[in-house]
Amino acid sequence: MTASNALTHLKLTEKHRIACQRLLDWLPTISEPKSVVFAGSIIAGTAGPSSDLDVVVLHSSGWRRRVQRWFNGTPVEVFFNSEEWLRHSIVEGADQATPVMAHMIATGKIIFDTDGLMENIADASKELLKRGPCWSAEKLLYTRYAAASAVDDALDMSDKPGPIFWQLQALAVNGLVNYAFLKRNMYPPRPKLQLSALACIEPEATDSLCSAITDETISTAAHSLKDASHKILGVTGFFEWDSGQDDSRPSN
């Protein structure tokens, strides 16, 4: 199947179809692609007014490059990678619990794949996402501490009306959401999908989190944050912990 024929199997608006074709025509001016994956909400059929198209390009050269460019009025992010760089990006993102590249490849559409390599990488990405981050108890404990610390920071400003409280409140909510997934050995979804996904596994905590960022008064928002923290972390802020003795030496 040629790249142009592959586009006919995608449910695209005319604007996006033209954008995709112009993109495919442009790619060889940078590097001849071996495989191309289209991903994101435009491909999933859930695009909003500012949605962009994510494109992963596998090529034979040894370099990587990221390009943001407009095609027919559509914002497009293109990730050029060698096989070595692509596999590195997948593993690195998974280690940090931000498997963006793995998610793009696992959920995207392979437009063409000259030697079947991208299909193999897509299968490996799906297995990686299914396996979860598999963080150690120590790493999870530190993440729990960081989330609790963010809650503490927000609550510390709850008697001082102003934008700083709401900024800290948003950071605290983000930390709680991430930990709620990680403690279940699940990668946090993309930010656009996190609350809806969390509602499926922790509906009561999700209600509290939503109230924490939508309540009109600081006092009620702070109360909702405390409630969410208790449900997700088991504490409402500071808790005792000990990292243990570290006998390593700083690296140069």
TIFIVO-864032 format. One record per residue: x, y, z of N, C-alpha, C in turn. Coordinates in pm, whole numbers, padded with zeros to 5 digits, always signed. Layout:
XYZXYZXYZ/...
This chain:
+00084-00119+00000+00000+00000+00000+00088+00125+00000/+00062+00216-00092+00138+00340-00095+00088+00434+00013/+00170+00536+00043+00130+00631+00146+00001+00702+00108/-00012+00740-00018-00133+00811-00062-00256+00722-00048/-00242+00594-00082-00355+00502-00067-00391+00483+00079/-00291+00485+00166-00317+00466+00309-00405+00578+00364/-00391+00697+00308-00471+00810+00356-00619+00788+00332/-00654+00714+00229-00795+00692+00198-00864+00607+00304/-00786+00535+00384-00842+00450+00489-00857+00525+00622/-00813+00650+00626-00825+00730+00746-00948+00820+00736/-01016+00838+00848-01131+00928+00852-01082+01069+00880/-01060+01144+00772-01003+01278+00783-01096+01380+00719/-01093+01501+00773-01160+01610+00704-01079+01642+00578/-01139+01714+00486-01067+01750+00364-00944+01834+00396/-00958+01924+00492-00844+02007+00533-00729+01920+00582/-00760+01823+00666-00655+01738+00722-00600+01640+00619/-00683+01595+00527-00634+01505+00422-00531+01576+00336/-00560+01700+00299-00466+01778+00218-00337+01803+00298/-00353+01833+00427-00235+01856+00512-00147+01732+00516/-00209+01615+00532-00132+01490+00538-00059+01463+00407/-00125+01489+00295-00062+01465+00166+00056+01559+00144/+00038+01684+00181+00148+01780+00166+00265+01744+00257/+00233+01695+00376+00337+01649+00466+00416+01534+00404/+00345+01435+00351+00412+01320+00290+00500+01362+00172/+00455+01462+00097+00535+01512-00015+00660+01585+00035/+00651+01644+00153+00761+01723+00208+00867+01636+00276/+00828+01524+00336+00920+01443+00415+01051+01409+00343/+01048+01365+00216+01174+01328+00150+01271+01445+00131/+01223+01568+00145+01314+01682+00134+01403+01693+00258/+01364+01626+00366+01444+01623+00488+01521+01492+00498/+01451+01382+00482+01514+01250+00485+01416+01148+00428/+01467+01055+00351+01380+00953+00291+01329+00860+00400/+01197+00857+00423+01145+00775+00532+01136+00627+00496/+01166+00543+00596+01143+00399+00583+01003+00363+00634/+00961+00434+00738+00830+00410+00798+00775+00543+00848/+00642+00555+00844+00576+00676+00892+00453+00636+00973/+00438+00698+01090+00321+00678+01175+00253+00812+01196/+00121+00817+01176+00040+00934+01211-00031+00904+01343/-00032+01001+01434-00094+00979+01564-00160+01107+01614/-00233+01093+01724-00296+01208+01786-00445+01214+01761/-00507+01319+01813-00653+01329+01809-00708+01347+01668/-00629+01405+01578-00675+01418+01439-00696+01280+01378/-00606+01189+01405-00616+01053+01352-00723+00973+01428/-00737+01001+01558-00836+00929+01639-00978+00978+01614/-00992+01092+01545-01125+01145+01518-01182+01226+01632/-01096+01272+01723-01142+01350+01839-01078+01488+01841/-01042+01539+01726-00968+01666+01719-01050+01783+01768/-00983+01874+01837-01042+02001+01876-00991+02110+01783/-01029+02234+01810-00992+02344+01719-00842+02370+01709/-00765+02332+01811-00620+02358+01807-00538+02230+01803/-00601+02118+01772-00530+01990+01771-00424+01987+01662/-00313+01920+01694-00208+01905+01594-00197+01759+01553/-00121+01737+01447-00095+01602+01397+00044+01561+01442/+00056+01444+01505+00185+01392+01548+00232+01290+01446/+00358+01302+01404+00412+01215+01300+00546+01160+01344/+00560+01029+01342+00686+00963+01374+00744+00908+01245/+00868+00948+01216+00935+00906+01093+01058+00825+01129/+01066+00704+01078+01184+00619+01095+01264+00626+00965/+01393+00659+00977+01477+00668+00857+01610+00598+00882/+01691+00588+00778+01814+00509+00785+01933+00587+00840/+01923+00720+00842+02034+00800+00893+02043+00788+01045/+02155+00830+01102+02178+00810+01244+02128+00922+01333/+02072+01027+01277+02035+01143+01357+01886+01143+01392/+01851+01232+01485+01711+01257+01518+01685+01407+01505/+01561+01441+01484+01525+01582+01465+01376+01598+01489/+01339+01710+01549+01198+01741+01572+01163+01870+01498/+01056+01865+01421+01014+01981+01341+00868+02011+01369/+00837+02137+01395+00699+02185+01405+00673+02274+01285/+00567+02242+01211+00545+02310+01083+00396+02307+01049/+00351+02410+00978+00212+02416+00932+00200+02351+00795/+00095+02271+00778+00059+02215+00648-00090+02238+00627/-00123+02318+00529-00262+02349+00498-00339+02397+00621/-00276+02483+00699-00341+02538+00817-00349+02443+00935/-00281+02330+00927-00282+02230+01034-00144+02225+01101/-00138+02242+01233-00009+02230+01302+00035+02084+01307/+00161+02061+01271+00214+01925+01263+00347+01918+01338/+00361+01816+01422+00488+01789+01488+00546+01661+01428/+00668+01672+01376+00731+01558+01310+00855+01517+01389/+00864+01389+01420+00976+01334+01496+01054+01239+01405/+01168+01287+01352+01256+01203+01272+01348+01125+01366/+01358+00995+01346+01442+00912+01432+01508+00799+01354/+01631+00769+01392+01691+00642+01351+01628+00534+01438/+01650+00408+01403+01596+00300+01487+01653+00308+01628/+01783+00337+01638+01847+00345+01769+01785+00456+01854/+01767+00574+01795+01709+00685+01869+01563+00658+01905/+01490+00594+01814+01350+00567+01840+01333+00472+01959/+01411+00366+01960+01402+00271+02072+01448+00337+02202/+01549+00423+02193+01596+00495+02312+01486+00586+02367/+01417+00659+02280+01310+00750+02323+01196+00674+02390/+01165+00557+02337+01058+00476+02394+01094+00431+02536/+01215+00380+02553+01258+00331+02684+01275+00445+02783/+01335+00555+02738+01357+00670+02826+01225+00726+02877/+01128+00742+02787+00998+00793+02828+00928+00701+02926/+00939+00570+02902+00876+00474+02993+00939+00480+03131/+01072+00494+03137+01141+00502+03266+01095+00623+03347/+01057+00730+03278+01014+00853+03345+00863+00860+03361/+00794+00752+03326+00648+00744+03333+00581+00845+03241/+00650+00883+03134+00592+00970+03032+00617+00905+02895/+00550+00793+02868+00578+00716+02746+00512+00776+02622/+00547+00900+02593+00482+00971+02482+00508+00902+02349/+00635+00868+02323+00668+00806+02196+00603+00668+02183/+00608+00590+02290+00545+00458+02287+00396+00470+02261/+00333+00569+02323+00189+00589+02306+00156+00629+02163/+00236+00720+02105+00210+00762+01968+00217+00643+01872/+00320+00561+01890+00338+00449+01798+00234+00340+01822/+00202+00314+01949+00107+00207+01982-00035+00241+01940/-00072+00368+01947-00210+00407+01918-00227+00474+01782/-00115+00503+01715-00123+00570+01586-00151+00474+01471/-00149+00529+01352-00172+00452+01230-00044+00448+01148/+00001+00329+01116+00119+00315+01031+00077+00345+00887/+00134+00450+00831+00098+00492+00696+00172+00408+00592/+00299+00385+00617+00371+00284+00540+00491+00237+00620/+00537+00118+00587+00642+00052+00664+00717-00040+00568/+00828+00009+00514+00891-00059+00401+00946-00197+00435/+00992-00217+00560+01051-00346+00594+00987-00412+00716/+00874-00359+00762+00804-00419+00875+00862-00385+01011/+00966-00302+01014+01031-00271+01142+00939-00191+01234/+00865-00096+01178+00776-00015+01262+00665-00100+01323/+00620-00200+01251+00518-00290+01306+00572-00362+01429/+00698-00405+01422+00760-00470+01538+00776-00373+01655/+00814-00250+01625+00829-00149+01730+00694-00116+01792/+00590-00113+01709+00455-00086+01760+00410-00197+01855/+00438-00322+01819+00402-00435+01907+00476-00425+02040/+00605-00390+02033+00684-00376+02156+00631-00260+02241/+00588-00153+02176+00534-00037+02249+00405-00074+02321/+00321-00152+02256+00195-00195+02318+00223-00282+02440/+00320-00371+02430+00355-00456+02544+00411-00373+02659/+00493-00273+02625+00550-00186+02728+00440-00111+02803/+00344-00056+02730+00235+00017+02793+00149-00075+02879/+00129-00197+02832+00049-00294+02906+00119-00335+03035/+00251-00345+03032+00329-00389+03148+00328-00285+03259/+00321-00157+03222+00321-00051+03323+00462-00012+03363/+00475+00094+03443+00608+00147+03476+00691+00057+03568/+00625-00027+03648+00697-00120+03737+00799-00047+03825/+00758+00063+03884+00848+00139+03970+00873+00066+04101/+00991+00089+04157+01026+00031+04286+00944+00098+04396/+00936+00030+04511+00865+00088+04626+00930+00219+04668/+01063+00226+04657+01135+00347+04695+01098+00464+04604/+01091+00439+04474+01058+00545+04380+00914+00591+04397/+00824+00496+04424+00685+00532+04449+00671+00614+04577/+00749+00579+04678+00743+00653+04804+00786+00798+04783/+00893+00816+04707+00939+00953+04680+00834+01031+04601/+00768+00965+04507+00664+01031+04428+00545+01068+04517/+00513+00980+04611+00406+01011+04707+00444+01131+04793/+00570+01134+04836+00617+01248+04915+00607+01378+04835/+00648+01374+04707+00643+01495+04624+00500+01544+04606/+00406+01450+04588+00265+01488+04574+00212+01549+04704/+00249+01489+04817+00204+01542+04946+00263+01680+04971/+00387+01700+04930+00452+01830+04947+00380+01937+04865/+00337+01900+04744+00263+01996+04660+00129+02032+04724/+00064+01934+04785-00061+01961+04857-00035+02057+04972/+00072+02031+05047+00109+02119+05158+00129+02263+05112/+00198+02279+04999+00226+02414+04948+00096+02488+04916/+00002+02417+04854-00125+02481+04819-00204+02517+04944/-00213+02424+05038-00290+02450+05160-00229+02561+05243/-00097+02575+05233-00029+02681+05307-00068+02820+05259/-00120+02827+05136-00161+02957+05080-00313+02974+05080/-00384+02881+05144-00531+02885+05137-00592+02999+05218/-00512+03063+05303-00564+03178+05377-00513+03310+05317/-00456+03300+05197-00402+03419+05130-00463+03427+04990/-00578+03490+04977-00646+03497+04847-00556+03556+04738/-00563+03496+04621-00483+03545+04510-00447+03435+04414/-00383+03469+04303-00353+03371+04199-00251+03266+04239/-00165+03296+04337-00063+03199+04376-00127+03071+04429/-00234+03086+04508-00302+02967+04559-00350+02879+04444/-00413+02940+04344-00470+02861+04235-00360+02796+04150/-00247+02863+04138-00135+02801+04068-00085+02677+04144/-00067+02693+04275-00020+02581+04357-00126+02470+04364/-00251+02509+04364-00360+02412+04367-00355+02324+04241/-00332+02387+04127-00325+02311+04002-00207+02214+04003/-00092+02258+04056+00024+02170+04065-00003+02052+04159/-00072+02079+04269-00105+01973+04364-00199+01871+04302/-00299+01918+04230-00393+01827+04164-00319+01740+04063/-00228+01801+03988-00152+01725+03889-00069+01615+03956/-00006+01647+04069+00072+01547+04141-00013+01433+04193/-00132+01465+04242-00222+01361+04292-00271+01271+04179/-00304+01331+04066-00351+01252+03952-00243+01155+03906/-00120+01205+03891-00011+01118+03846+00011+01002+03943/+00013+01033+04072+00038+00927+04171-00075+00825+04173/-00197+00869+04151-00311+00777+04151-00293+00668+04046/-00235+00702+03932-00209+00601+03830-00085+00519+03863/+00021+00586+03903+00147+00517+03927+00136+00413+04037/+00059+00441+04142+00048+00344+04251-00024+00218+04207/-00096+00225+04095-00162+00108+04037-00080+00046+03924/+00045+00089+03912+00133+00044+03805+00072+00074+03668/+00017+00193+03655-00040+00239+03529+00031+00368+03487/+00060+00380+03358+00114+00506+03309+00003+00611+03308/+00030+00732+03357-00071+00837+03346-00102+00865+03199/-00229+00875+03163-00264+00907+03025-00221+01050+02990/-00243+01086+02865-00218+01224+02825-00305+01317+02909/-00258+01438+02937-00333+01530+03025-00479+01548+02986/-00509+01551+02857-00647+01570+02813-00739+01458+02859/-00683+01341+02885-00763+01223+02916-00753+01179+03061/-00670+01246+03140-00639+01194+03273-00760+01189+03366/-00836+01296+03375-00947+01297+03470-01056+01198+03431/-01085+01187+03303-01187+01091+03261-01140+00948+03285/-01010+00922+03265-00956+00789+03291-00954+00760+03441/-00918+00860+03521-00912+00841+03666-01051+00816+03723/-01152+00877+03663-01290+00858+03712-01333+00712+03703/-01270+00637+03614-01306+00495+03599-01248+00409+03710/-01140+00455+03775-01075+00373+03877-01086+00433+04017/-01102+00565+04026-01120+00631+04156-01224+00742+04142/-01350+00705+04127-01453+00807+04100-01469+00910+04212/-01463+00867+04338-01482+00963+04447-01366+01061+04455/-01244+01010+04440-01127+01098+04442-01131+01195+04324/-01177+01146+04209-01186+01232+04091-01286+01345+04114/-01398+01314+04179-01495+01419+04211-01432+01527+04298/-01353+01484+04396-01287+01580+04484-01184+01663+04408/-01110+01599+04319-01010+01671+04239-01077+01774+04149/-01188+01736+04088-01260+01830+04001-01310+01950+04082/-01360+01922+04201-01407+02031+04287-01291+02122+04329/-01175+02061+04348-01058+02139+04392-01015+02243+04289/-01047+02219+04162-01005+02315+04059-01123+02391+03998/-01245+02362+04045-01361+02434+03991-01440+02509+04097/-01420+02475+04226-01491+02548+04331-01457+02697+04324/-01556+02779+04350-01538+02923+04333-01464+02989+04448/-01467+02929+04565-01400+02990+04680-01278+02908+04720/-01177+02977+04772-01054+02910+04812-01079+02810+04924/-01164+02845+05018-01186+02757+05133-01246+02623+05090/-01345+02626+05000-01405+02500+04956-01310+02424+04864/-01232+02496+04783-01135+02430+04696-01028+02361+04779/-00982+02427+04885-00881+02369+04973-00937+02245+05044/-01062+02252+05086-01124+02136+05151-01131+02018+05053/-01165+02045+04929-01173+01939+04828-01035+01879+04801/-00931+01964+04802-00795+01915+04782-00755+01822+04897/-00786+01860+05019-00756+01775+05135-00825+01639+05120/-00950+01643+05079-01027+01520+05064-00965+01430+04958/-00927+01489+04844-00865+01411+04737-00732+01354+04781/-00654+01434+04854-00524+01388+04902-00540+01269+04996/-00638+01277+05084-00661+01166+05178-00700+01039+05103/-00783+01053+05000-00828+00936+04924-00715+00873+04843/-00626+00956+04787-00523+00906+04697-00393+00873+04770/-00351+00962+04861-00223+00944+04929-00237+00878+05066/-00357+00886+05123-00376+00836+05258-00336+00937+05363/-00291+01055+05320-00254+01164+05409-00305+01294+05347/-00303+01401+05424-00348+01530+05370-00235+01630+05363/-00114+01582+05350+00001+01670+05341+00124+01601+05396/+00196+01669+05482+00322+01619+05536+00307+01482+05601/+00404+01394+05574+00410+01267+05646+00557+01232+05668/+00583+01152+05768+00721+01115+05801+00771+01008+05704/+00896+01026+05662+00960+00922+05582+01111+00941+05589/+01185+00840+05548+01331+00841+05556+01383+00779+05428/+01468+00851+05357+01520+00800+05230+01617+00684+05250/+01670+00671+05372+01774+00571+05394+01910+00628+05358/+02014+00564+05406+02150+00613+05384+02195+00586+05241/+02251+00687+05178+02302+00676+05041+02454+00685+05046/+02521+00574+05019+02667+00569+05028+02736+00594+04894/+02659+00632+04792+02721+00657+04661+02794+00790+04662/+02868+00818+04557+02942+00943+04542+02886+01022+04424/+02892+01155+04431+02844+01234+04317+02922+01200+04191/+02851+01192+04080+02919+01166+03952+02970+01296+03895/+03081+01290+03823+03140+01412+03764+03063+01452+03639/
